[in-house]
Amino acid sequence: MAADIPKYDLPDAAVLLDRLKAMPDPPSEFTAVMVLSLSMLPVAEASDDFWLDFDRSIVEFSDRYLGKVFGLAATERGVLIKITDYNQVGINSDVKVALLRLIQEHFPDNFGMVDQSRLVRTIDLRFKIATAQKMLERLVVTKDEESRPSSTRCDAFRKAISVPSFRSVMKLGRRSLPRFSFAIRKSPLSKKAKHPTKSCMNISSAWIC
């Protein structure tokens, strides 16, 4: 890993959502959110250098236009930026060049197959700030669910299976349920007893006492 490339600690989608909610109407300092995505690339085995170069290229682009960068997802970055009629063409061109250069360097085999229309999505906050907020809300919810402990997810699943649902399944009758072979054996501890004090059930060759 290159020593002169820093690791970028970017604010997340929740922070950007708060920024949008606090904006005046119409917005003045920033007028757009650019969503930059590399989700079409096979990044599962990407090196650390790729991720650092990804963030570095976006931060350098953002700094040229006095923007703010946010980490929306693993392969997506958001740039809060002010777009005008004078800089719109330059902004769109610069960010695509930065992303395509990154792809060519780290994923040369995929370069010719990249759909450039998916690289950049620009949301004009003067007219579609509600759209941007809804998109970020979905990202925040998804991230919260992914970070939730597995035991919590299991509890949520068990709660989803309610008693009425269980009863509706039982109404299907015995014919729809698997048949098990039960065998009752006397416990070795109660051989002398007339009636066993402890029994075991053999269910599919597994003993349950």
C-alpha positions as CSV (number, residue, x, y, z in Angstrom):
1,M,0.0,0.0,0.0
2,A,1.4,3.4,-0.9
3,A,2.6,5.2,2.2
4,D,1.7,8.7,0.8
5,I,-1.9,7.9,0.3
6,P,-4.0,8.6,3.4
7,K,-7.0,6.7,4.5
8,Y,-10.1,8.9,4.1
9,D,-12.6,9.0,6.9
10,L,-15.7,10.2,5.2
11,P,-19.0,11.2,6.8
12,D,-21.8,8.8,6.0
13,A,-25.2,9.0,4.5
14,A,-26.8,9.9,7.8
15,V,-24.7,13.0,8.1
16,L,-25.6,14.0,4.5
17,L,-29.2,13.5,5.2
18,D,-29.0,15.8,8.2
19,R,-27.3,18.4,6.1
20,L,-30.1,18.3,3.5
21,K,-32.8,18.6,6.2
22,A,-31.1,21.7,7.6
23,M,-30.8,23.4,4.2
24,P,-32.8,26.5,3.4
25,D,-35.4,26.4,0.7
26,P,-34.2,27.0,-1.9
27,P,-30.6,26.0,-1.2
28,S,-27.9,28.5,-1.8
29,E,-24.4,27.2,-0.8
30,F,-24.9,23.7,-2.4
31,T,-27.4,23.1,-5.2
32,A,-26.8,19.4,-6.1
33,V,-25.9,16.0,-4.8
34,M,-23.8,13.9,-7.2
35,V,-24.0,10.2,-6.5
36,L,-20.9,8.5,-7.9
37,S,-21.2,4.7,-8.2
38,L,-18.8,1.9,-9.1
39,S,-21.3,-0.8,-8.2
40,M,-21.0,-2.3,-11.7
41,L,-17.4,-3.4,-11.0
42,P,-16.3,-6.8,-9.4
43,V,-14.9,-5.1,-6.3
44,A,-15.1,-8.1,-4.0
45,E,-11.4,-8.8,-4.4
46,A,-10.3,-5.2,-5.0
47,S,-7.0,-4.2,-3.3
48,D,-6.6,-1.6,-0.5
49,D,-5.0,0.7,-3.1
50,F,-8.1,0.7,-5.2
51,W,-10.3,1.9,-2.3
52,L,-7.8,4.6,-1.3
53,D,-7.5,5.7,-4.9
54,F,-11.3,5.8,-5.2
55,D,-11.7,8.1,-2.2
56,R,-8.6,10.2,-3.2
57,S,-9.9,10.8,-6.7
58,I,-13.3,11.9,-5.5
59,V,-11.9,14.1,-2.7
60,E,-9.6,15.8,-5.2
61,F,-12.4,16.4,-7.6
62,S,-14.6,17.7,-4.8
63,D,-11.9,20.1,-3.6
64,R,-11.6,21.7,-7.0
65,Y,-15.2,22.7,-6.9
66,L,-15.4,23.4,-3.1
67,G,-17.7,20.4,-2.5
68,K,-18.1,17.9,0.4
69,V,-17.7,14.2,0.0
70,F,-19.7,11.5,1.8
71,G,-19.4,7.8,1.9
72,L,-22.9,6.5,1.0
73,A,-22.1,2.8,0.5
74,A,-19.1,0.6,-0.2
75,T,-19.1,1.4,-3.9
76,E,-20.9,4.8,-3.8
77,R,-19.8,8.3,-2.8
78,G,-21.9,11.4,-2.6
79,V,-20.7,14.9,-3.4
80,L,-22.5,17.9,-2.1
81,I,-21.7,20.6,-4.6
82,K,-22.8,23.9,-6.2
83,I,-23.6,23.5,-9.9
84,T,-24.2,26.5,-12.1
85,D,-24.8,27.1,-15.8
86,Y,-21.1,28.0,-16.0
87,N,-19.5,25.0,-14.3
88,Q,-21.9,22.2,-15.1
89,V,-20.1,20.9,-18.2
90,G,-16.7,21.1,-16.5
91,I,-18.0,19.3,-13.3
92,N,-19.6,16.4,-15.3
93,S,-16.5,16.0,-17.5
94,D,-14.0,16.1,-14.6
95,V,-15.7,13.5,-12.4
96,K,-16.2,11.0,-15.3
97,V,-12.6,11.4,-16.3
98,A,-11.5,10.7,-12.7
99,L,-13.7,7.6,-12.4
100,L,-12.8,6.2,-15.8
101,R,-9.1,6.7,-15.1
102,L,-9.6,4.8,-11.8
103,I,-11.4,1.9,-13.6
104,Q,-8.7,1.7,-16.4
105,E,-6.0,1.5,-13.8
106,H,-7.5,-1.1,-11.4
107,F,-10.0,-2.9,-13.7
108,P,-8.6,-2.8,-17.2
109,D,-10.5,-5.9,-18.2
110,N,-13.8,-4.3,-17.4
111,F,-13.1,-0.8,-18.8
112,G,-14.8,-1.4,-22.1
113,M,-17.9,-2.9,-20.6
114,V,-18.7,0.0,-18.1
115,D,-22.0,1.7,-18.6
116,Q,-21.0,5.3,-18.2
117,S,-24.6,6.4,-17.6
118,R,-24.5,4.6,-14.3
119,L,-21.3,6.2,-13.0
120,V,-22.8,9.6,-12.1
121,R,-26.3,10.6,-11.0
122,T,-26.9,14.3,-10.3
123,I,-29.9,15.3,-8.1
124,D,-30.8,19.0,-8.3
125,L,-31.6,20.1,-4.8
126,R,-33.5,23.2,-6.0
127,F,-36.2,21.0,-7.4
128,K,-35.7,17.4,-6.1
129,I,-34.4,17.7,-2.5
130,A,-37.2,15.4,-1.3
131,T,-36.0,12.8,-3.8
132,A,-32.5,13.0,-2.4
133,Q,-33.7,12.8,1.2
134,K,-35.7,9.6,0.4
135,M,-32.7,8.0,-1.3
136,L,-30.5,8.7,1.7
137,E,-33.2,7.5,4.2
138,R,-33.2,4.1,2.4
139,L,-29.4,4.0,2.5
140,V,-29.4,4.7,6.3
141,V,-32.0,2.0,7.0
142,T,-30.1,-0.5,4.9
143,K,-26.9,0.3,6.7
144,D,-28.5,0.0,10.1
145,E,-30.0,-3.4,9.2
146,E,-26.6,-4.7,7.9
147,S,-24.8,-3.6,11.1
148,R,-27.5,-5.1,13.4
149,P,-26.2,-8.2,15.3
150,S,-27.3,-11.5,13.9
151,S,-29.1,-12.4,17.2
152,T,-31.2,-9.2,16.8
153,R,-32.1,-10.2,13.3
154,C,-33.1,-13.6,14.5
155,D,-35.3,-12.1,17.1
156,A,-37.0,-9.9,14.5
157,F,-37.6,-13.0,12.4
158,R,-39.1,-14.9,15.2
159,K,-41.4,-11.9,16.0
160,A,-42.5,-11.9,12.4
161,I,-43.8,-15.5,12.9
162,S,-46.9,-14.7,15.0
163,V,-49.2,-17.0,16.9
164,P,-52.0,-16.6,14.3
165,S,-49.5,-17.6,11.6
166,F,-48.5,-20.7,13.5
167,R,-52.1,-21.7,14.1
168,S,-52.9,-21.3,10.4
169,V,-50.1,-23.7,9.6
170,M,-51.4,-26.2,12.2
171,K,-54.8,-26.1,10.6
172,L,-53.3,-27.9,7.5
173,G,-53.6,-31.1,9.5
174,R,-51.4,-34.0,10.3
175,R,-51.3,-35.1,6.6
176,S,-49.2,-32.1,5.7
177,L,-46.7,-32.7,8.5
178,P,-43.7,-35.1,8.4
179,R,-44.2,-38.4,10.1
180,F,-41.7,-39.4,12.8
181,S,-41.0,-42.8,14.3
182,F,-41.2,-42.6,18.1
183,A,-39.7,-45.3,20.4
184,I,-40.0,-45.3,24.1
185,R,-37.3,-47.0,26.1
186,K,-36.8,-47.5,29.7
187,S,-34.0,-45.5,31.2
188,P,-31.0,-47.6,32.5
189,L,-31.5,-45.9,35.8
190,S,-35.0,-47.4,36.3
191,K,-34.6,-51.0,35.2
192,K,-36.0,-52.3,38.5
193,A,-39.0,-50.0,38.4
194,K,-42.3,-51.3,37.2
195,H,-42.8,-48.1,35.2
196,P,-39.9,-46.1,33.8
197,T,-39.2,-42.9,35.6
198,K,-37.6,-41.5,32.5
199,S,-38.2,-41.9,28.8
200,C,-36.4,-41.1,25.6
201,M,-37.8,-40.5,22.2
202,N,-35.9,-41.6,19.1
203,I,-36.7,-39.1,16.4
204,S,-34.9,-39.8,13.1
205,S,-32.2,-41.7,14.9
206,A,-31.5,-38.9,17.3
207,W,-32.1,-39.5,21.0
208,I,-33.9,-36.7,22.9
209,C,-34.3,-37.3,26.6
